[in-house]
Amino acid sequence: MKKLSVSILFLSILFPAFSQSKLSLGSSSEYIFSLGHTTTSNGSPVDPVLRFSAWLNAGFVLEERFNNNLALVSGLNIRNVGMINKIDSIKLKHRVYGVGIPLGVRIGNLDKKVSVTLGAEAEFFMNYKVKEYINKDKIYKNNRWFSDDVELFNPSVFAQVQFGKKYYIRMKYYLNNFLKECVAEAGSTAPCGYTLHDKALTVLYGYPKTTQLFYISLGSESLTMRKHKNQKETPPEPKPIRNVRTI
């Protein structure tokens, strides 16, 4: 009975906040600067290279505002992310197109568009592309849907700082490996590795073991407020009645 009373009290406090909330819909886009940290099982060094992507990084944004200082944010994103790894004279470019569903809490002065958003995102990597270079010459590229070379589901956490009318800076860290860890074949004594598509079929033994991906992006977000179904319209102010004298 005590728990029921507490629950009723909590809902009675929470319901007015939801009933007075304001819903905004809009779109977003971002320019992504990503960097990966890759290790190998045999300890060979891998040098990360900063990667930039401008296309296609776009999304649909939904903001549920409870007051001028607090809101929930969600939506749907299409994103081009990846990493570039350099091993001696060899360079490997890995990228995916992913679809993500974020959920975050936005705190700040929302009317003035100055806020911080903290949240997480469930992202599904749909299309994977790899390019191989030796001494800056491209020797191979391949593009596959739902590839076994990447983790198809990769959740992440992010922090976003909004400033001005619509611009923001976002920092994002993926929790799973970007590429699947290489594993030696069952019954084989040979170590696992990545086989290049050169004439010698060079093998990068132990590549990759772990591949952590992080990015910083510069983006824009444009929102338009919609009327909430529980939001009552404010009746127009009555016009003053003027006395009309008849002669």
Disulfide bonds with the S-S distance in Angstrom:
Cys182-Cys192 2.15
